[in-house]
Amino acid sequence: MLFGLDGVEIGLIIVFLCLFGGILSGFPVAFAIAGAGMLSFGIIAALDDAGLLVHQAIDTGSQAYNALIASGVKSETVSVFRYPDLPRIAQPVFVQGWEVALDRNISFIVNRMNERVLAGQSIETLLAVLMFVMMGITLERSRIANDLLTTMARVFGPLPGGLAVSVVVVGAFLAASTGIVGATVVTMGLLSLPTMLRNHYSPEIATGVIAASGTLGQIIPPSIVIVLLGTLAGDLYSAAQETRAVEAGCTDALTYLGTPAVVSVGTLFQAALLPGILLALLYAGYAFCYALLNPSKAPSVQMSESLSEPVTRGEAFTWFAGVPVLLIGGMLLLNSVNIIGSQSLIVDSFTDAGQTASLRTNVGAECKQSMIELHGQEAWDEAIAENEAIKEAGGVAESVKLSPEEIAELVAQKEAAAAPIGTGVAIIFLLLGLILAVARGVKPSATPAPLLIGALGIVLGLLVDILLIAPSTSSGLSLIMLAIPLAMALYGCSHAAGRLAENELIRVVFPPLVLIIAVLGSILGGITNPTPAAALGAGGAIMLAAYRKLRDEERSGKVIIYATFAIIITILMGINFDLRINIEGVGLETWIAFFVAKAAYLFALFGLLFSCWVLYAGGVLSPVVRETAKVTSMVFTILIGSQLLNLVVISFGGEHYIQQFLKSFDSEFKVFLIVMIVLFVLGFVLDFLEIIYIVIPIVGPVIYGGTFDPKWVTIMIAVNLQTSFLTPPFGFALFYLRGVAPKEVTTGHIYRGVFPFVLIQVLGLAILWFFPAIVTIVPSLIPN
């Protein structure tokens, strides 16, 4: 043994020394990782070939080992860490020789490149990375941060620490719209840091709040970290639970757990929502409390007056709070008493299959005992009773095709029980009502006549829906009946839109807010997966940036506005009409709806292409595409390089050695705590990409193979990885900020300023540790 260390331990030390040396060498990280893998493999292979690396493995042929197995101990749990007194044998770290290991590594990396980068199941999810990156860079180039910072400073400036709070608000806003830490930190550093210093903010609080707020993009959806981590988490959790089920004596994870062992990126987006908001609130709360305790270092600032019309408190409360709350509350109340609800008459042409038992009970004795230990005796007895009831009823009922008469009867029953007001109609009129209410509050001195006409149209539309439109009424006839009320409502909303456009806060916040709601709403609501949502976000960001470019050049942006309405029309046509091309007996109104939807789609496509041309002609699109290609290429190159490094660790038994060490602890909490501490420490020297692709695959089979909720485990890791951007000396956010900070702001100021936010990050982790429901409550409430 060299230096008294096991050969595998020396191999791990060599790998990490080569990795850190490669990162610190100045070479691009993406290539340094792959180079570290090849260099470390060569060194370990040379030492192993020279007989200098010896691995002390447990002698599985010894009498002590056989006695231990005979006593009931499973072979998977036997390790040198848990049973250090067992006899051992010396063997090389490459049991079959380094040539065989090299051949396996090359074969595996080629297959993995094809699987993860060129084709395979995970490529669709990874495509979301490219489009989210493009969305973020496009919005950053459209000067959205500039407008947001200026506007939020006017809103929060008069409060103690108001400028710092405004930076946190804008950071959270940009996190949900861009998700790129570098762009956010640099933009806010250029725009807000000089303003904060000019208004006598201390360099520490100014730099700390900018760096910390910029990292919110790592956790607030849509987060690139969660996309990348989620693709790994899904594979690791599924494989780890299958292994756990086999070790428990069951055939598969579905039998053992009673539920599928899956976790999706969309579910992780849902789980990350509240933790992201929690961190933003902690940052803002610290900034506010710091200002109260140190008013001279974070004073309140009265910014220049807004051009918007002044509004009294009573008017603001009525139109910005009271009326919207009444409208939303009224809709929820009517929905609860079935006055508003679904009017769909779609019924299945087959009966439902019979309900199966909550757990599979036709299992072996070992699996039965393991399932009882996992689910409890009561759950097992309940599953037994359910199976007995199913047997007495003749087995699980099969799905049977219904006759036309039975289908007609079900349709009639569904129509009789349908709510008088359809959910879609109610939501549309609710949104129009909110627009009218806010417009009245924004400019109360203007004549209310157009807004009253719009409100009358909303009331008339609801009455028409109740009295004249039945669930069986065709979509075309319903549209004709609602034409006049809709025209009145849209007339009022057109005047309302003009008034809202005069309000600075709404004009700045509303366009990106709509884009965020469209992207996140489709993911969090379970409507689609992250990849189509990312495509929607990228397209929307291009159109938004082009509109902003046209407005800056004092040119008309009506084409883009009309294209946006065309997208809405296309969606509405698809929701209300059956536009499938393979159906028989198509009616006239369906043909009309098809051509309307097709025309709207083509115009929306024209609007997107026109937006691309505007940005290209303005010199914006080319740098956006180049930067997107650069960032995406870096991510995928790191993915390939880290796979190579992982294969090196696996080839000489390093991965198995680390996993055995972690499994030697009896407490699952203790194991996860050790992993979290290691990730936190590694965050001082490694970027989140290296940690995701190098460390997580090694420890993942252990931390995802227990009883913890995989969503909670993944979000805890993501929040922990966020600290890799903040922790000195290699926190990337600190480097970004140092590059744009004025000369009077030193590196010491930045390090001291960010230190409290690192502690806040740890506090956030502690809160999530003791209150895991913060992570799991949103996915449990929203269907997937």
C-alpha positions in Angstrom: 0.0 0.0 0.0 1.4 3.4 -1.0 1.6 5.9 1.9 -0.6 3.5 4.0 -3.6 4.3 1.8 -5.8 1.9 -0.1 -5.2 1.9 -3.9 -8.8 3.2 -4.5 -8.3 6.0 -2.1 -5.1 7.1 -3.9 -6.9 6.9 -7.2 -9.7 9.2 -5.9 -7.0 11.6 -4.6 -5.3 11.6 -8.1 -8.6 12.2 -9.8 -9.5 15.2 -7.6 -6.0 16.7 -7.8 -6.1 16.5 -11.6 -9.6 18.0 -11.7 -8.7 20.9 -9.5 -5.4 21.4 -11.3 -7.2 21.4 -14.6 -9.8 24.0 -13.4 -7.1 26.3 -11.9 -4.9 25.9 -15.0 -6.8 28.5 -16.9 -8.0 26.2 -19.6 -11.8 26.3 -20.4 -13.6 24.2 -17.8 -15.4 22.1 -20.4 -12.0 20.8 -21.7 -10.2 20.8 -18.4 -12.7 18.2 -17.0 -12.2 15.8 -19.9 -8.4 16.4 -19.8 -8.4 15.7 -16.0 -10.2 12.4 -16.7 -7.7 11.2 -19.3 -4.6 12.4 -17.3 -5.8 10.8 -14.1 -6.6 7.5 -15.8 -3.1 7.4 -17.3 -1.5 8.1 -13.9 -3.6 5.5 -12.1 -3.1 2.9 -14.9 0.7 3.5 -14.8 0.8 3.1 -11.0 -1.4 0.0 -11.1 0.7 -1.5 -13.8 3.8 -0.9 -11.6 2.1 -2.7 -8.7 2.1 0.4 -6.5 -1.7 0.5 -6.1 -3.2 -2.3 -4.0 -6.9 -2.5 -3.1 -7.7 -4.3 0.2 -11.0 -6.1 -0.7 -13.0 -8.4 1.6 -12.2 -12.0 1.1 -15.6 -13.4 0.1 -14.2 -17.0 0.4 -13.2 -16.7 4.1 -15.0 -18.5 6.8 -15.8 -15.3 8.7 -17.5 -13.8 5.6 -19.6 -17.0 5.0 -20.6 -17.1 8.6 -21.8 -13.5 8.4 -23.8 -14.1 5.3 -25.3 -17.3 6.9 -26.5 -15.1 9.9 -28.8 -13.2 7.5 -26.7 -10.2 6.6 -27.1 -9.4 2.9 -24.0 -9.3 0.8 -24.9 -5.8 -0.6 -24.5 -4.3 2.9 -21.1 -5.9 3.7 -18.2 -3.4 3.3 -14.8 -2.7 4.8 -16.4 0.3 6.6 -19.1 -1.6 8.3 -17.1 -4.8 9.0 -13.5 -3.7 9.3 -12.4 -7.0 11.0 -13.3 -9.3 8.1 -10.3 -11.0 6.3 -9.1 -9.2 3.2 -7.2 -10.0 0.1 -4.9 -7.7 -1.9 -5.9 -7.1 -5.6 -5.1 -4.4 -8.2 -7.5 -1.5 -8.6 -8.0 -2.6 -12.2 -9.0 -6.2 -11.6 -9.1 -7.2 -15.2 -6.3 -4.8 -16.3 -6.4 -1.2 -17.3 -6.7 -2.2 -21.0 -10.1 -3.8 -20.4 -11.2 -0.7 -18.4 -10.1 1.6 -21.2 -12.0 -0.4 -23.8 -15.2 -0.3 -21.6 -14.8 3.5 -21.0 -14.5 4.3 -24.7 -17.5 2.1 -25.6 -19.6 3.6 -22.8 -18.7 7.2 -23.6 -19.7 6.7 -27.2 -23.0 5.2 -26.2 -23.6 7.9 -23.6 -22.9 10.7 -26.1 -25.4 9.1 -28.5 -27.9 8.7 -25.6 -27.5 12.1 -23.9 -26.3 14.5 -26.7 -27.2 13.2 -30.1 -30.4 11.1 -29.6 -32.2 9.1 -26.9 -35.0 10.0 -24.4 -33.2 12.7 -22.5 -32.3 14.9 -25.5 -35.8 16.4 -25.6 -35.5 17.6 -22.1 -32.0 18.9 -22.7 -33.3 20.9 -25.7 -35.1 23.0 -23.1 -31.7 24.2 -21.9 -30.9 25.7 -25.3 -34.3 27.5 -25.5 -34.3 28.8 -21.9 -30.8 30.1 -22.5 -31.9 31.9 -25.7 -35.0 33.2 -23.9 -32.8 34.7 -21.1 -30.2 36.2 -23.3 -32.8 37.7 -25.6 -34.6 39.4 -22.7 -31.3 40.6 -21.2 -30.4 42.2 -24.5 -33.8 43.9 -24.7 -33.0 46.1 -21.7 -35.8 44.7 -19.6 -33.6 44.8 -16.5 -32.9 48.5 -17.0 -36.6 49.4 -17.0 -37.4 47.1 -14.1 -34.7 48.5 -11.9 -35.7 52.1 -12.6 -39.4 51.4 -12.0 -38.9 49.3 -8.8 -36.5 51.8 -7.4 -39.3 54.4 -7.6 -41.7 52.0 -5.8 -39.4 50.8 -3.0 -36.9 53.6 -2.8 -38.6 55.6 -0.1 -38.5 52.5 2.3 -35.5 51.8 4.5 -33.1 49.9 2.3 -35.6 50.4 -0.5 -33.0 50.2 -3.3 -31.6 46.9 -1.9 -35.2 45.5 -1.7 -35.9 46.7 -5.3 -32.7 44.8 -6.4 -34.1 41.6 -4.8 -37.5 42.1 -6.4 -35.9 42.6 -9.8 -33.5 39.7 -9.3 -36.5 37.4 -8.6 -38.3 38.8 -11.6 -35.3 38.3 -13.9 -34.8 34.8 -12.4 -38.3 33.8 -13.6 -37.7 35.4 -17.0 -34.1 34.7 -17.8 -32.6 32.2 -15.4 -29.0 33.1 -16.3 -26.9 34.1 -13.3 -24.1 35.8 -15.3 -26.4 38.1 -17.3 -28.5 39.0 -14.2 -25.5 39.9 -12.0 -23.7 41.9 -14.7 -26.8 43.8 -15.7 -27.8 44.7 -12.1 -24.1 45.4 -11.3 -23.9 47.9 -14.1 -27.2 49.6 -13.5 -27.9 49.5 -9.8 -24.5 49.4 -8.1 -23.5 53.0 -9.1 -26.9 54.2 -8.1 -26.7 52.6 -4.7 -23.2 53.9 -4.1 -24.2 57.4 -5.2 -27.1 57.3 -2.6 -24.6 56.4 0.2 -25.2 52.7 0.4 -22.3 50.8 1.9 -20.3 48.7 -0.7 -20.9 45.6 1.4 -24.7 45.6 1.4 -24.8 46.8 -2.2 -22.6 44.1 -3.7 -24.0 41.4 -1.4 -27.6 42.0 -2.4 -26.7 42.2 -6.1 -24.7 39.0 -6.1 -27.2 37.1 -4.0 -30.2 38.2 -6.0 -28.5 37.3 -9.2 -28.3 33.7 -8.2 -32.0 33.3 -7.7 -32.1 32.2 -11.3 -30.6 28.9 -10.1 -33.7 27.9 -8.2 -36.7 30.0 -9.3 -38.3 28.3 -12.4 -37.5 28.1 -15.2 -34.1 27.2 -13.9 -31.4 25.6 -16.1 -30.0 23.9 -12.9 -33.3 22.1 -12.3 -33.6 21.1 -16.0 -30.1 19.6 -15.9 -30.4 18.2 -12.4 -33.9 16.8 -13.1 -32.7 14.7 -16.1 -30.2 13.1 -13.8 -32.6 12.8 -10.8 -35.2 10.9 -12.8 -32.7 8.3 -13.9 -31.0 8.0 -10.6 -34.2 7.7 -8.6 -35.7 5.1 -10.9 -32.5 3.0 -10.9 -31.9 3.4 -7.1 -35.5 2.4 -6.2 -35.3 -0.6 -8.5 -32.2 -1.7 -6.7 -33.8 -1.0 -3.3 -36.8 -3.2 -4.3 -34.6 -6.1 -5.4 -32.6 -5.9 -2.2 -36.0 -6.0 -0.3 -36.8 -9.2 -2.1 -39.4 -7.7 -4.5 -39.4 -8.0 -8.3 -39.6 -4.2 -9.1 -40.0 -0.8 -7.5 -43.7 -0.5 -8.5 -44.5 -3.6 -6.4 -42.4 -2.5 -3.5 -43.4 1.2 -3.4 -47.0 0.9 -4.7 -46.4 3.8 -7.0 -44.1 4.4 -10.0 -40.6 5.5 -9.2 -40.5 8.5 -11.5 -39.8 12.2 -11.1 -40.1 14.7 -13.9 -38.5 18.1 -14.6 -42.0 19.7 -14.6 -42.7 18.3 -11.1 -39.4 19.7 -9.9 -40.3 23.1 -11.3 -43.5 22.9 -9.2 -41.4 21.9 -6.2 -38.9 24.7 -6.7 -41.5 27.5 -6.7 -42.0 28.1 -3.0 -38.3 27.6 -2.0 -37.3 30.2 -4.6 -39.9 32.7 -3.2 -38.7 31.8 0.3 -35.1 32.7 -0.5 -36.2 36.0 -2.2 -38.2 36.9 0.9 -35.2 36.1 3.2 -32.9 38.3 1.1 -35.4 41.2 1.1 -36.0 40.7 4.8 -32.3 40.9 5.6 -31.9 44.0 3.5 -34.8 45.7 5.2 -33.6 44.8 8.7 -30.1 45.8 7.9 -31.4 49.2 6.8 -33.4 49.6 10.1 -30.3 48.8 12.2 -27.8 50.7 10.0 -29.8 53.6 8.4 -26.7 55.5 7.4 -25.4 52.5 5.3 -28.8 51.8 3.5 -30.8 55.0 3.6 -34.2 55.5 2.1 -34.1 57.3 -1.3 -36.7 59.5 -2.9 -36.4 58.8 -6.6 -37.7 61.1 -9.3 -41.5 61.2 -9.6 -43.3 58.9 -11.9 -45.2 60.3 -14.9 -48.3 58.3 -13.8 -51.4 60.0 -12.4 -51.5 60.3 -8.6 -54.1 58.1 -6.9 -55.6 58.4 -3.5 -55.4 55.6 -1.0 -59.1 55.0 -1.2 -59.1 54.8 -5.0 -56.0 52.5 -4.9 -57.6 50.2 -2.4 -60.9 50.0 -4.2 -59.6 49.4 -7.8 -56.3 47.6 -7.1 -57.4 45.4 -4.2 -61.1 45.5 -3.4 -62.7 45.0 -6.8 -60.2 42.4 -8.0 -60.6 40.4 -4.8 -64.4 40.5 -5.1 -64.2 39.4 -8.8 -61.8 36.5 -8.0 -63.6 35.5 -4.8 -66.9 35.7 -6.5 -65.7 33.3 -9.3 -64.3 30.9 -6.7 -67.6 31.0 -4.8 -69.7 30.4 -7.9 -67.4 27.6 -8.9 -67.8 25.9 -5.5 -71.7 25.9 -5.8 -71.5 24.6 -9.5 -72.7 27.8 -11.1 -69.4 28.0 -12.8 -67.8 24.8 -14.0 -67.1 22.5 -16.9 -69.6 22.2 -19.7 -67.8 19.5 -21.6 -70.0 16.7 -22.8 -67.2 14.4 -23.8 -67.7 10.8 -22.4 -65.6 7.7 -22.8 -66.8 5.2 -25.3 -65.6 2.4 -23.0 -66.3 1.7 -19.4 -63.6 2.3 -16.8 -61.4 -0.6 -15.9 -61.9 -1.9 -12.4 -60.0 -0.4 -9.6 -57.0 -2.5 -8.5 -55.8 -2.9 -4.9 -53.6 -0.2 -3.4 -50.7 -2.7 -3.1 -49.7 -5.9 -4.8 -50.1 -8.7 -2.3 -49.1 -11.7 -4.5 -45.5 -11.5 -3.5 -42.9 -13.7 -1.7 -42.4 -13.8 2.0 -39.3 -11.6 2.0 -41.0 -9.0 -0.1 -44.1 -9.1 2.1 -42.1 -8.5 5.2 -40.3 -5.6 3.5 -43.5 -4.0 2.3 -45.1 -4.2 5.7 -42.0 -2.5 7.2 -42.3 0.2 4.6 -46.1 0.8 4.4 -47.2 -0.5 7.8 -49.4 -3.5 8.8 -52.6 -1.5 8.4 -51.9 -0.6 4.8 -51.0 -4.2 4.0 -54.2 -5.5 5.7 -56.2 -2.9 3.7 -54.6 -4.1 0.4 -55.5 -7.8 1.4 -59.1 -6.8 2.0 -59.3 -4.9 -1.3 -57.9 -8.0 -3.2 -60.4 -10.2 -1.4 -63.3 -7.9 -2.4 -62.0 -7.9 -6.0 -61.9 -11.7 -6.1 -65.5 -12.0 -4.7 -66.6 -9.6 -7.5 -65.1 -11.9 -10.1 -61.8 -10.1 -10.6 -60.9 -6.7 -11.9 -63.6 -5.5 -14.2 -62.5 -5.2 -17.8 -63.2 -2.1 -20.0 -66.2 -2.7 -22.3 -67.3 -0.7 -25.3 -70.6 1.2 -24.7 -73.5 1.2 -27.1 -74.6 4.4 -28.9 -77.7 4.5 -26.6 -75.6 4.2 -23.5 -73.3 6.9 -24.7 -76.3 9.2 -25.5 -77.7 8.6 -22.0 -74.3 9.5 -20.3 -74.2 12.7 -22.4 -77.7 13.6 -21.4 -76.8 13.0 -17.7 -73.6 15.1 -18.0 -75.5 18.0 -19.7 -78.2 17.9 -17.0 -75.5 18.2 -14.3 -73.4 20.8 -16.1 -72.9 24.3 -14.6 -74.8 27.2 -16.2 -71.6 29.2 -16.9 -68.7 27.5 -18.6 -65.3 27.8 -17.0 -63.6 29.1 -20.1 -66.2 31.9 -20.5 -65.9 32.8 -16.9 -62.1 33.0 -17.0 -62.2 35.2 -20.1 -64.7 37.6 -18.7 -62.8 37.6 -15.3 -59.6 38.7 -17.0 -61.5 41.4 -19.0 -63.1 42.6 -15.7 -59.7 42.8 -14.0 -58.3 44.9 -16.8 -61.3 47.3 -16.5 -60.9 47.5 -12.7 -57.1 48.2 -12.8 -57.5 50.7 -15.7 -60.1 52.6 -13.6 -57.7 52.7 -10.7 -54.7 53.8 -12.8 -56.5 56.9 -14.2 -59.6 57.7 -12.0 -59.9 61.2 -13.5 -60.7 59.9 -17.0 -64.3 59.4 -18.1 -65.7 56.0 -16.9 -68.1 55.7 -19.8 -66.0 53.3 -22.0 -65.2 51.1 -19.0 -68.9 51.0 -18.0 -69.7 49.8 -21.5 -67.1 47.1 -21.1 -68.5 46.1 -17.7 -72.0 46.0 -19.1 -70.8 43.7 -21.9 -69.3 41.3 -19.3 -72.6 41.1 -17.4 -74.6 40.7 -20.6 -72.2 37.9 -21.8 -72.7 36.0 -18.5 -76.5 36.3 -18.8 -76.3 35.1 -22.4 -74.3 32.1 -21.3 -76.8 31.3 -18.6 -80.0 31.8 -20.5 -79.3 31.0 -24.1 -76.2 28.8 -24.3 -76.5 25.1 -23.3 -73.6 22.7 -23.0 -74.8 21.1 -26.3 -74.8 24.4 -28.2 -72.1 24.3 -30.9 -69.0 26.4 -30.5 -69.9 28.4 -33.6 -73.4 29.3 -32.5 -72.1 30.1 -29.0 -69.6 32.5 -30.5 -72.3 34.3 -32.5 -74.5 34.7 -29.4 -71.6 36.1 -27.4 -70.4 38.4 -30.3 -72.2 41.6 -29.1 -71.3 41.2 -25.4 -67.7 40.4 -26.3 -67.5 43.4 -28.6 -68.7 45.6 -25.8 -66.2 44.2 -23.4 -63.4 44.4 -25.8 -64.4 48.0 -26.6 -64.0 48.9 -22.9 -60.8 46.9 -22.6 -59.3 48.7 -25.6 -59.8 52.0 -23.8 -58.5 50.4 -20.6 -55.3 49.2 -22.4 -54.6 52.8 -23.5 -54.8 54.0 -19.9 -52.7 51.1 -18.6 -50.0 51.9 -21.2 -49.7 55.3 -19.6 -48.8 53.8 -16.2 -45.0 53.2 -16.0 -45.2 50.3 -13.6 -47.7 48.3 -15.6 -46.0 49.2 -18.9 -42.7 47.9 -17.7 -43.9 44.8 -15.7 -46.8 43.6 -17.8 -45.1 42.3 -21.0 -42.5 40.1 -19.3 -45.0 39.1 -16.7 -47.3 37.7 -19.4 -44.4 35.8 -20.9 -43.5 34.4 -17.4 -47.1 33.3 -16.7 -47.3 31.7 -20.2 -44.1 29.7 -19.7 -44.4 28.8 -16.1 -48.2 28.4 -16.1 -48.0 25.8 -18.9 -45.4 23.9 -16.9 -46.7 24.3 -13.3 -50.2 23.6 -14.5 -49.2 20.3 -16.0 -50.4 21.5 -19.5 -47.1 20.7 -21.2 -43.5 19.7 -20.4 -40.6 22.1 -20.2 -39.4 21.7 -23.8 -42.5 23.1 -25.6 -42.8 25.8 -22.8 -39.2 26.8 -23.4 -39.9 27.1 -27.1 -42.8 29.3 -26.3 -40.6 31.4 -24.0 -37.9 31.8 -26.6 -40.3 32.8 -29.3 -42.1 35.2 -26.9 -38.8 36.7 -25.8 -37.8 37.4 -29.5 -41.2 39.1 -30.2 -40.9 41.1 -27.0 -37.4 42.2 -27.8 -38.4 43.1 -31.3 -41.3 45.2 -30.1 -39.0 47.0 -27.7 -36.5 47.6 -30.5 -39.3 49.1 -32.8 -40.5 51.4 -30.0 -37.0 52.6 -29.3 -36.7 53.5 -33.0 -40.1 55.1 -33.0 -41.5 52.6 -35.4 -44.9 50.9 -35.2 -45.0 47.5 -33.5 -48.5 46.7 -34.5 -47.4 43.7 -36.5 -46.0 42.0 -33.4 -49.1 43.0 -31.3 -51.4 41.5 -34.0 -49.2 38.4 -34.1 -49.6 38.0 -30.4 -53.4 38.2 -30.8 -53.1 35.6 -33.6 -51.5 33.2 -31.1 -54.3 33.7 -28.7 -56.9 33.1 -31.5 -55.1 30.0 -32.5 -55.2 28.6 -29.0 -58.9 29.5 -28.5 -59.8 27.8 -31.8 -57.9 24.7 -30.8 -59.7 24.6 -27.4 -63.2 25.2 -28.6 -63.2 23.3 -31.9 -62.2 19.8 -32.9 -59.5 20.6 -35.5 -58.1 17.0 -35.9 -57.5 16.2 -39.6 -58.5 12.5 -39.3 -62.1 12.9 -38.2 -65.2 12.1 -40.4 -68.3 14.3 -40.9 -66.7 17.7 -40.5 -69.3 20.5 -40.2 -69.2 24.0 -41.8 -68.4 25.8 -38.5 -65.4 23.4 -37.9 -64.1 24.1 -41.4 -64.4 27.9 -40.7 -62.7 27.4 -37.4 -59.9 25.4 -39.1 -59.2 28.1 -41.7 -59.4 30.8 -39.0 -56.9 28.9 -36.9 -54.7 28.2 -39.9 -54.7 31.8 -40.9 -53.9 33.0 -37.4 -51.1 30.4 -37.1 -49.5 31.6 -40.4 -49.8 35.2 -39.3 -48.2 34.4 -35.9 -45.4 32.6 -37.7 -45.0 35.7 -39.9 -44.9 37.9 -36.8 -42.1 35.7 -35.3 -40.1 35.8 -38.5 -40.6 39.6 -38.7 -39.4 39.9 -35.1 -36.3 37.9 -36.0 -35.6 40.2 -39.0 -36.0 43.3 -36.8 -33.5 42.0 -34.3 -31.2 40.8 -37.1 -31.3 44.2 -38.8 -30.8 45.9 -35.5 -27.7 43.9 -34.7 -29.3 42.1 -31.8 -30.1 38.6 -33.1 -26.5 37.6 -34.2 -24.9 38.2 -30.8 -27.9 36.5 -29.1 -27.5 33.4 -31.3 -23.7 33.4 -30.8 -24.0 33.7 -27.0 -26.7 31.0 -26.9 -24.5 28.7 -28.9 -21.5 29.4 -26.7 -23.4 28.7 -23.4 -25.2 25.6 -24.8 -22.0 24.2 -26.2 -20.3 24.7 -22.9 -23.0 22.8 -21.1 -23.0 19.9 -23.5 -19.2 19.7 -23.6 -19.1 19.7 -19.8 -21.7 16.9 -19.9 -19.4 14.8 -22.2 -16.2 15.6 -20.2 -17.8 14.8 -16.9 -19.1 11.5 -18.2 -15.5 10.6 -19.1 -14.3 11.6 -15.6 -17.1 9.6 -14.0 -16.1 6.6 -16.1 -12.6 6.9 -14.8 -13.8 6.9 -11.2 -16.1 3.9 -11.9 -13.4 1.9 -13.7 -11.0 1.6 -10.7 -13.9 1.1 -8.2 -14.0 4.7 -6.8 -17.7 5.1 -7.2 -18.4 1.8 -5.4 -15.9 2.7 -2.6 -17.6 6.1 -2.0 -21.1 4.5 -2.0 -20.0 1.8 0.4 -18.7 4.5 2.8 -22.0 6.3 2.7 -24.0 3.1 3.1 -22.0 2.3 6.2 -24.0 4.9 8.2 -27.2 3.6 9.7 -29.0 6.9 9.6 -30.4 8.1 6.3 -30.5 11.7 7.5 -26.8 11.4 8.5 -25.8 10.2 5.0 -27.8 13.0 3.3 -26.3 15.6 5.7 -22.8 14.4 4.9 -23.5 14.7 1.2 -25.0 18.2 1.6 -21.9 19.3 3.6 -19.6 17.9 0.9 -21.6 19.7 -1.8 -21.4 22.9 0.1 -17.6 22.7 0.5 -17.2 21.7 -3.1 -19.2 24.8 -4.1 -16.2 26.9 -2.9 -14.1 25.5 -5.8 -16.4 23.9 -8.3 -19.2 25.3 -10.5 -22.7 23.9 -10.3 -22.2 22.1 -13.7 -19.2 20.2 -12.5 -21.0 19.2 -9.3 -24.1 18.1 -11.1 -22.3 16.0 -13.7 -19.4 14.7 -11.6 -20.5 14.4 -8.0 -24.3 13.7 -8.2 -24.0 10.5 -10.3 -21.6 9.1 -7.7 -23.7 9.8 -4.6 -27.1 9.7 -6.3 -27.6 6.0 -6.0 -27.3 6.3 -2.3 -29.3 9.5 -1.6 -32.1 8.6 -4.1 -32.2 5.0 -2.9 -33.8 5.6 0.5 -37.2 6.8 1.8 -36.8 10.5 1.1 -39.1 12.2 -1.4 -37.0 12.6 -4.6 -38.4 16.1 -5.1 -37.2 17.3 -1.7 -33.8 15.7 -2.3 -33.4 17.4 -5.7 -34.5 20.8 -4.5 -32.2 20.6 -1.5 -29.3 19.9 -3.8 -30.4 22.7 -6.1 -30.5 25.3 -3.3 -27.1 24.0 -2.0 -25.7 24.3 -5.5 -26.9 27.9 -5.6 -24.2 28.7 -2.9 -21.5 27.6 -5.4 -22.1 31.0 -7.1 -21.8 32.9 -3.9 -19.0 31.2 -1.8 -15.5 32.7 -2.0 -13.0 32.3 -3.4 -14.3 31.0 -6.7 -18.0 32.0 -6.6 -18.8 32.9 -10.2 -21.3 35.6 -9.2 -18.5 37.3 -7.3 -16.3 37.3 -10.5 -19.1 38.6 -12.6 -19.7 41.5 -10.2 -16.0 42.2 -9.7 -15.7 42.6 -13.5 -18.3 45.5 -13.6 -17.8 47.1 -10.2 -16.3 50.6 -9.9 -12.7 50.8 -8.8 -13.6 52.0 -5.3 -15.4 48.7 -4.7 -12.7 46.2 -3.7 -12.8 42.4 -3.7 -12.8 42.5 0.1 -16.1 44.5 0.0 -17.7 41.9 -2.2 -16.5 39.0 0.0 -17.7 40.7 3.2 -21.0 41.7 1.5 -21.8 38.3 0.3 -21.0 36.5 3.6 -24.3 37.2 5.3 -26.2 35.9 2.2 -24.3 32.7 2.3 -25.5 32.3 5.9 -29.0 33.2 4.7 -28.6 30.4 2.1 -27.7 28.0 4.9 -30.7 29.2 6.9 -32.9 28.6 3.8 -31.6 25.0 3.6 -32.3 24.5 7.3 -35.9 25.7 6.9 -36.4 23.3 4.0 -34.7 20.5 6.0 -37.2 20.9 8.9 -40.2 21.8 6.8 -40.1 19.6 3.7 -43.8 20.4 3.0 -42.6 23.8 1.5 -41.2 21.7 -1.4 -43.8 19.0 -1.7 -47.1 21.0 -1.2 -47.3 22.6 -4.7 -46.7 19.3 -6.6 -49.3 17.6 -4.5 -51.9 20.4 -5.3 -51.3 20.7 -9.0 -52.0 17.7 -11.3 -49.2 16.5 -13.6 
